[in-house]
Amino acid sequence: MTHTEEEARELWCPQSRVLTHTSAQDGKGRTYEGGYAWNRAPNTFDRHDEDNPPYIPHAAGCVASKCMMWRWAQKPNPDWRPSGAMGTWPMQDHRNDPPMYLEDTTRGYCGLGGRP
């Protein structure tokens, strides 16, 4: 499914992580530092449904075209015409033919899952 950049920025990114820092002391006064990385968390631990969607922090959202995995959608090129039969003799040079598809810079998709 393709999206505009504004639509994509409302979506969750499975590759993003939010770091959380924690520290704790044991009974002997020693301090332990740590943390964990996450990208979504449940609002309730017993169920997920339309009334209780998972919490997705802003930092774990899609960044659209600023991401290396973002791919622009393609649209048919109205100027493209087949220039002749492929594989005929003598071989025709197709290097200067217009491309069959053009980039649609208004819509794109996440390249992580392949082409939609």
Contacts in CASP RR format, 6 or more apart in sequence:
PFRMAT RR
TARGET T0000
AUTHOR 0000-0000-0000
METHOD contacts of the structure
MODEL  1
MTHTEEEARELWCPQSRVLTHTSAQDGKGRTYEGGYAWNRAPNTFDRHDE
DNPPYIPHAAGCVASKCMMWRWAQKPNPDWRPSGAMGTWPMQDHRNDPPM
YLEDTTRGYCGLGGRP
1 109 0 8 1.000
1 116 0 8 1.000
2 73 0 8 1.000
2 104 0 8 1.000
2 107 0 8 1.000
2 108 0 8 1.000
2 109 0 8 1.000
2 116 0 8 1.000
3 11 0 8 1.000
3 64 0 8 1.000
3 107 0 8 1.000
3 108 0 8 1.000
3 109 0 8 1.000
4 106 0 8 1.000
4 107 0 8 1.000
4 108 0 8 1.000
5 64 0 8 1.000
5 65 0 8 1.000
5 108 0 8 1.000
8 62 0 8 1.000
8 64 0 8 1.000
8 70 0 8 1.000
8 108 0 8 1.000
8 110 0 8 1.000
9 61 0 8 1.000
9 62 0 8 1.000
9 63 0 8 1.000
9 64 0 8 1.000
10 62 0 8 1.000
11 61 0 8 1.000
11 62 0 8 1.000
12 39 0 8 1.000
12 40 0 8 1.000
12 56 0 8 1.000
12 60 0 8 1.000
12 61 0 8 1.000
12 62 0 8 1.000
13 39 0 8 1.000
13 60 0 8 1.000
13 61 0 8 1.000
13 62 0 8 1.000
13 63 0 8 1.000
13 67 0 8 1.000
13 110 0 8 1.000
14 39 0 8 1.000
14 112 0 8 1.000
15 69 0 8 1.000
15 112 0 8 1.000
16 39 0 8 1.000
16 59 0 8 1.000
16 60 0 8 1.000
16 61 0 8 1.000
17 37 0 8 1.000
17 38 0 8 1.000
17 39 0 8 1.000
17 60 0 8 1.000
18 37 0 8 1.000
18 38 0 8 1.000
18 39 0 8 1.000
18 57 0 8 1.000
18 59 0 8 1.000
18 60 0 8 1.000
19 35 0 8 1.000
19 36 0 8 1.000
19 37 0 8 1.000
20 35 0 8 1.000
20 36 0 8 1.000
20 37 0 8 1.000
20 38 0 8 1.000
21 33 0 8 1.000
21 34 0 8 1.000
21 35 0 8 1.000
22 33 0 8 1.000
22 34 0 8 1.000
22 35 0 8 1.000
22 36 0 8 1.000
23 31 0 8 1.000
23 32 0 8 1.000
23 33 0 8 1.000
23 34 0 8 1.000
24 31 0 8 1.000
24 32 0 8 1.000
25 31 0 8 1.000
25 32 0 8 1.000
26 32 0 8 1.000
39 56 0 8 1.000
39 57 0 8 1.000
39 60 0 8 1.000
40 54 0 8 1.000
40 55 0 8 1.000
40 56 0 8 1.000
40 57 0 8 1.000
40 60 0 8 1.000
41 54 0 8 1.000
41 55 0 8 1.000
42 48 0 8 1.000
42 52 0 8 1.000
42 54 0 8 1.000
42 55 0 8 1.000
43 52 0 8 1.000
43 53 0 8 1.000
43 54 0 8 1.000
43 55 0 8 1.000
44 52 0 8 1.000
48 54 0 8 1.000
62 110 0 8 1.000
64 70 0 8 1.000
65 72 0 8 1.000
67 110 0 8 1.000
69 110 0 8 1.000
69 111 0 8 1.000
69 112 0 8 1.000
70 108 0 8 1.000
70 109 0 8 1.000
70 110 0 8 1.000
70 111 0 8 1.000
71 108 0 8 1.000
71 109 0 8 1.000
71 110 0 8 1.000
71 111 0 8 1.000
71 114 0 8 1.000
71 115 0 8 1.000
72 103 0 8 1.000
72 104 0 8 1.000
72 105 0 8 1.000
72 107 0 8 1.000
72 108 0 8 1.000
73 103 0 8 1.000
73 104 0 8 1.000
73 107 0 8 1.000
73 108 0 8 1.000
73 109 0 8 1.000
74 101 0 8 1.000
74 102 0 8 1.000
74 103 0 8 1.000
74 104 0 8 1.000
75 101 0 8 1.000
75 102 0 8 1.000
75 103 0 8 1.000
75 104 0 8 1.000
76 100 0 8 1.000
76 101 0 8 1.000
76 102 0 8 1.000
77 98 0 8 1.000
77 99 0 8 1.000
77 100 0 8 1.000
77 101 0 8 1.000
77 102 0 8 1.000
79 98 0 8 1.000
80 97 0 8 1.000
80 98 0 8 1.000
80 99 0 8 1.000
80 100 0 8 1.000
80 101 0 8 1.000
81 98 0 8 1.000
83 92 0 8 1.000
83 94 0 8 1.000
83 97 0 8 1.000
84 92 0 8 1.000
86 92 0 8 1.000
86 94 0 8 1.000
109 115 0 8 1.000
109 116 0 8 1.000
END
